[in-house]
Amino acid sequence: MTARAQFNGRVAARLLALLGTAVLLVACDRNLDTIQRGFRGDGQVQLYRPASYQASFEDMQIPDAAPPADPDGPRAKDVFENVQVLGDLSVTQMTRVMISMAAWVTNGEGCSFCHNLENPASDEKYTKKTARRMLQMVRYINSNWKKHVGSTGVTCFTCHRGRPVPVNEWFQNPRSAPQKEFVGWHESQDATTVSVGRSALPVDPFSLYLKNRNGVRVQATEALPQGAMGASIQQAEWTYSLMMVMSNSLGVNCDYCHNTQSFQSWSESSPPRVTAWYGIRMVRALNNEFLDGVADILPPNRHGPMGDGPHVYCATCHNGVFKPLYGISMLKDFPELQGDATKVADYLTPKPWRDPTETPAAATAKK
């Protein structure tokens, strides 16, 4: 083959490659829109697909609220047997909450999902004992974590959306533990899981950051950091893994919380970063105070591969959108789930990692 023919062949191959790329680009969904979140020129722009958000919105249709109940009259604990959480409500208020929960959680099964209808006071079904603890958790969130949920609050529907089990939960990952392999410890990486955006980042940032109290940082706080989580490069990988989880959970990119010119700077970050800071601490509290205990109630088929029970993370409530249920508040229609911070504290035991009044500035000063 002559040099001329070889040259023509290479040109033809490149033209075919360009044509193929053009076809792929045309086939891609290029219907993107943007929202500017910072000053012009600082790069704080959110990208989103309107079609995806519309599909999510249609999947999050909120059921109509039952008519308000009369708060006066006999207390539920004085009329019904074995009422341990909602006994402070009137009989009509408690009945309203029970009917609503059946619509929010049972997928159409109704009261029999949790109760023995011949003996409603019985605790024989694990679903009833689980629901009791979850009601405590809902009241705890609404009364103790306003710095994250604000006045919007949460209800059972926020996570369940009509299903007995929320779509998004996590269990301890077997790959998180060191293993003796031919090529050494895999550092819990290279599994390309969905939660970390199918990247090669560590697969289980949940245990480190959303259960244990590990500092979420990229840069080391000392010149020669020591310990398994002290090396700045290693800890940066774990931190980026958590950030990927949060980004996918909320359907946003990094600019939603950070100014990418200075990720670390709080003064240059947007307000959602503070909300997320409290959210991380709230999720830790929920996993330690409530979900760990629920694992002892659930049957073995609801346990993870390491024997632990389900835990929550950002996507459990957010389900891929920046505000759960797009910021629509169901709590305003259900004041019965608001809770009293002084009473809800009785459900908990003092923990050194739990301090919902702590501020980001105070936490930074402690380090």
N, C-alpha and C positions, 0 to 999 in steps of 0.2 A: 504493500500500500504506500502510495506516495505521501510526502509530507503535506501536500495540499489536501489530499483526501482525509488524512488524519485530522488536520485543522478543521475541515468542514464537519467531520464527525463530532469533534468536541463542541463546536458551536451548536450543532443540532441537539446534542445531549443537554446543553445548558438551556437552550430555548424550551425544550420539553420540560425540564425541571422548573423553569420559571412559570410555564403554562400550568403545570400541576399545582404549584404554589398559589397561583391566582385563582384556580378553581377551588382550592381549599379555603382561601380567604373569603370568596364569595359565599361558600357554604356556611361559614361561621356566622354566629349571631353577633352582628355588629351594632345592634340596637342598644347602645349604651347611653346613659345620661349621667350628668355630674351635678354635684352639689358642692359649692365652695364653702369650706368651713373655717377658713382663716383669712388673713389679709391677702390681697392680691400679690402674687409673686412668691409666696412662701410654700407653695406646693401642697397645701392642705385642701385637697379635693377628694371627695368621695365618688367612686364609680359604682353604678348599679344598673341592673337590667329591669326596666319597668315591668316587663312580662313576668319575671320571676317574683317580683314583689306582689304583683296582682294575684298570681297563683297562690302565694303564701297567705294573702289576705282572705282569699276565698276558702282556704283550708282552716282559717281561724275564726269562723263565724261564731259569735257568742250567742248562746241560747237566751231566750227571753227570760227575764227575772220574774219569779213568782211575786204576787202582790205583797206589799209590806205586811208584817205580822204585828199584832198588838203586843207591845212590851209589858203590859200590865197583866195581872192575873197570877195564878199559882205558878211557882217555880217548877221547872221540869224535874229537878232532883226530889221534889216532894210528891210528885205524882207517879213518875216512872221509876223502875228499879235499875240499879247499877248504872246510873248516869254519872260518869266521872269527869267529863270535860265541859259539857254544855248545860250543866245543872243550874247555872246562874241565869239562864234564859227562861222566858215564860214558856208555857206548854206550846202555844201557837208559834212562837219563834223557833223553838227546837224542831217542831214538826216541819216548818218551812225549810230549815237548813237540811234536814234529812231527805226531804223530797228533792231538793236541789242537788244534793250530793249524788243521789241515785242517777240523776240526769248527767252529772259531770263526770262520773267515774265508771259506772257499771256496764256501759255499752248495751243498755237496754234491759239488763237482767233485773234491775229494780232492787227492792229492799232485801230480797233473799240473797243477794250477793254477799252481804255482811251478816245478816240475821237469820236465825232459826225462827221462822214466822210463827211457830207454835209456842216458842218461848223467847221473845225478843231480848230479854235481859241476859240470856246465856252468852258466854264468851267462847263458845266451842269453836267458832270459825276464826281462823287466823286473820281473815280480812277485817273483821270487826276490831280486833286488837290493833291491827296496823292502822286502820282509819282513825282510831282514837289518838294514837301517837301523832298522826299526820295533822289532825285538827289542832293539837297542841302546837305543832310546828308552824302552822299557818298563823295562829294567833301570835306566836313568838316573833315571826317575821314582821307582821303588821304593826306590832307595838314596839319592838326593840331595834328594828333596822330601817327606820324611816330615811336614814341618810343614804340608803341604796334604793329602796322601793318608793320613797316619797309618800304622797297621799294616794297614789294609784293603788298600792298594795297588791296582794295576791289572794287568790282563792284556790280551791282544789282544781278548778278548770284551767288555771294558768298553766299547769304542767300536764295534766291528764288529758284535757280536751276530749272528754267522752270515753277515754280508754282506761281499762283497769290498771295498766302499767304505762308510765310515761315513755314516749318514744326514745328519749335521750337519757341514758344513765351510764355509769361506768363501774367496773369492777377492777380489782387489782390485776395487773397484767403479769402473766408468768414470765415474760421476758424482762421484767423489771429486776428480778433477782439475779445475782451473779451466777453464771453457769460455767462449768469446766467443759470447754469445747476444744476441738482440735486446733482452731485458730484463736483460742483465747476468748475472753469475755466480749460479747458483742456490744457492750455499753448500752443495751436496750434500744438500739438504733437499727436503721436500715430495714424496717418492716413496712414502710410506706402505708401507714394506716390512714383511714379517712379523717380521723380526729385531728391529725397534725397536717392536713392538707396534702396527703400522699407524698410527703417529703421523707427524707432520710433522718429527720430529727428524732430525738428520744420519744418512744411510744407512750410513756406513762408519766406525764407531768402532773397528773391528777394527785397521786399519792404524795408527791413532794410538796406541792403548793396548795392543793385544795383539801388536804387533810392534815398533813404535817405543817408545822410552822417554819418553813424555809423561806429565806429572803429572796424575793424576786428581783434579780439584778443582773446586769450584763458586765459591769466593771467591778473589779475587786475593790475591797475597802482597805486593803493593806498591801504593802510592797511585795511581800512573798507569801501569798495565801497558802494555807495548809488545809489538809483534809479532803475528803472525797468531793464535797461540794464547794471547796474553797478556791479551786483553780478557776480563774476567770473565763478561760475558753470553754471549759466543760460546763460551768454554770450558765454561760451565755447560751449554749446549745439547749439546755433545759428551759431557760427562760424563753427563748424563741419558740420552743415547742409549745409552751403555755400560751404565748401570744397567738400562735396559729390556731390553737383551740378556741381562744376568745374571739378571734377574727371570724372564724367559720360559724361560731355560735351566734354571733350578732349580725352576720352578713355584711360586715364592714371591712375596710382596710385599715392600716396602721394609723392613718391620718385622723381617724375618728377620735382618738385620744391624744396622739402625740404630734408634735411638730417634728417632722423628719430631719430638720436641720440640727435638732438637739433632742434626741429621744429622752435623755435623762432629765432635762430641765422641767421642773413643775411650773415655773412661771410662764413658760412658753407653750404649755400644753393646753388643751381645750378642757372645759368643765367635765365632760364624761370620764376623764381620767380619774378624777376624784371619786366619782360614782363607782367606777370599776374597782378602785382601791378598797372601798367599803364592801363591794360585792364579793371580792376574793375572801375577805374575812368573814362575811356572812356565810358563804358556802362552807368554809372550814367549820364554822360553828354548827351548821346543820348536819354535816357529815359526822362530826364527833358527838354531838349532843343527842341527835335523833336517829340518824340512819344506822349507826353502829348498833344501837339497841334494837332496831327493827329487824336486823339480821337474825337475832335470836328467836323472833316470832315466825319468820317466813319458813316455808318448807324447803328441803334441799334443792328442789328443782329451780328455786329462785335465787340460789347462791351462784357465785362466780366460780371460775376454774380453780381459784385459790381458797375457796370456802367462805369468802366474805360475802356480805349482802350488797345490794345495789346502793350506789351513792349518786349524789347530784353534782352537776356542774353548770356552767353558764347556759348551755343549750337546753337544759331541762326546762327552764322557764322561757328562754328567748326563742327557741325553735327556729333559729336562723334569721331573726329580724332584730333590729337595733333596740326595740322596746317590746317586751312581751305583749302579745295581742295588740301590737301597734299603739300601745299606750292607753288603750281603752280601760277604764277602771270598772271592775265588777264589785269592788269592795264598797263603793258608795251605795250600792243596792243591798249589801249584806253587812250592815254594821255589827251583826252577831259575831262576825269573824275578826273584828278589830282587835279584841283582847285588851287586857290591862297589864301594863308592863310590870307593875308591882306583884301581880298574881302569877303572871307567866314565869317570873323568875323562880317560882317554887318548883317548876318542872326541871330546873337545871341544877347542876352542881358547879361550884367555882372551878374555873379552868384558867391556867396562867396565860393561855393564848387568846382568850375571849375578852375583848374590851371594845364594845361598839361605840364608845364615846371617844376613843383615841383618834387623833388626827394624823394625816400623812406627815405633817411637819414634826409632830411629836415622835412619831415612829422613826423618822430619819435622825432626829437628835439622839435617840437611844443607841443607834448603831455605832 
